[in-house]
Amino acid sequence: MIRTDLAMEAGEMSKKKIPGVEITREEAAEGISRVKVTITSKEGEAALGKKIGTYVTLEAGGLACGDAVLDENCSKILADEIKSMAGDNIRGGVLVAGLGNRMVTPDALGPYVCDMVFVTRHIHEYAPDSIDERLGKVSAISPGVLGLTGLETGEIIEGIVNRIKPSLIIAIDSLASRSMERVRTTIQIADSGIAPGAGIGNKRKALDRQTLGIPVLAIGVPLVVFASTVAHDLLEAAIDKTNAREDEMQMILSRILNAPGADMIVTPKEIDKVVKDLARIISDGLNIALHKNLTLEETRRYMH
């Protein structure tokens, strides 16, 4: 089975229309496309391997490549999607959870985003008279990973939720794609929550409304592709140029997905810069969305 965390890719891999799944595509801005996948039935959930909910993917080939205008436009569109999915919950306390391992670069997106989120809960708590009324009530946490803390991410987040009682959680994590072309070029936001570690096939307790009792938005960027997926695509392209029988081709391709080394992951060689640039784009989107009527320039000025 070819693995992907992107709902749009799961939809593309389906050869037929699935009841309970609606996919729409549009141009959100110059150079940025928007794909919305809505899953409304158990049949659609089973077919795509994704929970019932709404998944919006912003795709831009030039993302995090030094085009400041494109990156800022993507941040603003992301902010609009966050506000749309969050609804009134965004005006209560919001907890941003940066999932992943800071010491493993492709998995460090969440912690890097938290470093650049404009947190304000402490100002509301300890200096309410001096706070700009436009500032939301935002807190952030990078809980680390089980192997470093001995604690499940879900346990840490659940404890914080019980203590500070936010109205919304926004979780950030690295994802896996089925195509190298979508690594670093797409941002997915979903209202169905997230399973930490899903991008590398290491699922833990889900963070969602069912487990935490409050809405959970998930924002992710594919930063890895499984080696088996890359090998599968390369071999499929090569076989297409031969006269191999369809059944022989499918047998060979299926063996690749279970071959030794199939679980190895591939990531861009410039991943350190890519992760930092993407973290800035996502944190800019969060800062615009979580603080009422603040411009991108104002949020950056507050951060310095």
Rosetta blueprint (number, residue, H / E / L):
1 M L
2 I L
3 R L
4 T L
5 D L
6 L L
7 A H
8 M H
9 E H
10 A H
11 G H
12 E H
13 M H
14 S L
15 K L
16 K L
17 K L
18 I L
19 P L
20 G L
21 V E
22 E E
23 I E
24 T E
25 R E
26 E E
27 E E
28 A E
29 A E
30 E L
31 G L
32 I E
33 S E
34 R E
35 V E
36 K E
37 V E
38 T E
39 I E
40 T L
41 S L
42 K H
43 E H
44 G H
45 E H
46 A H
47 A H
48 L H
49 G L
50 K L
51 K L
52 I L
53 G E
54 T E
55 Y E
56 V E
57 T E
58 L E
59 E E
60 A L
61 G L
62 G L
63 L L
64 A L
65 C L
66 G L
67 D L
68 A H
69 V H
70 L H
71 D H
72 E H
73 N H
74 C H
75 S H
76 K H
77 I H
78 L H
79 A H
80 D H
81 E H
82 I H
83 K H
84 S H
85 M H
86 A H
87 G H
88 D H
89 N H
90 I H
91 R H
92 G L
93 G E
94 V E
95 L E
96 V E
97 A E
98 G E
99 L L
100 G L
101 N L
102 R L
103 M L
104 V L
105 T H
106 P H
107 D H
108 A L
109 L H
110 G H
111 P H
112 Y H
113 V H
114 C H
115 D H
116 M H
117 V L
118 F L
119 V L
120 T L
121 R H
122 H H
123 I H
124 H H
125 E H
126 Y H
127 A L
128 P H
129 D H
130 S H
131 I L
132 D L
133 E L
134 R L
135 L L
136 G L
137 K E
138 V E
139 S E
140 A E
141 I E
142 S L
143 P L
144 G L
145 V L
146 L H
147 G H
148 L H
149 T H
150 G L
151 L L
152 E L
153 T H
154 G H
155 E H
156 I H
157 I H
158 E H
159 G H
160 I H
161 V H
162 N H
163 R H
164 I H
165 K L
166 P L
167 S L
168 L E
169 I E
170 I E
171 A E
172 I E
173 D E
174 S E
175 L E
176 A E
177 S E
178 R L
179 S L
180 M H
181 E H
182 R H
183 V L
184 R L
185 T L
186 T E
187 I E
188 Q E
189 I E
190 A E
191 D L
192 S L
193 G L
194 I E
195 A L
196 P L
197 G L
198 A H
199 G H
200 I H
201 G L
202 N L
203 K L
204 R L
205 K L
206 A L
207 L E
208 D L
209 R H
210 Q H
211 T H
212 L H
213 G L
214 I L
215 P L
216 V E
217 L E
218 A E
219 I E
220 G E
221 V E
222 P E
223 L E
224 V E
225 V E
226 F E
227 A H
228 S H
229 T H
230 V H
231 A H
232 H H
233 D H
234 L H
235 L H
236 E H
237 A H
238 A H
239 I H
240 D L
241 K L
242 T L
243 N L
244 A L
245 R L
246 E H
247 D H
248 E H
249 M H
250 Q H
251 M H
252 I H
253 L H
254 S H
255 R H
256 I H
257 L L
258 N L
259 A L
260 P L
261 G L
262 A L
263 D L
264 M L
265 I E
266 V E
267 T L
268 P L
269 K L
270 E L
271 I H
272 D H
273 K H
274 V H
275 V H
276 K H
277 D H
278 L H
279 A H
280 R H
281 I H
282 I H
283 S H
284 D H
285 G H
286 L H
287 N H
288 I H
289 A H
290 L H
291 H L
292 K L
293 N L
294 L L
295 T L
296 L H
297 E H
298 E H
299 T H
300 R H
301 R H
302 Y H
303 M H
304 H L
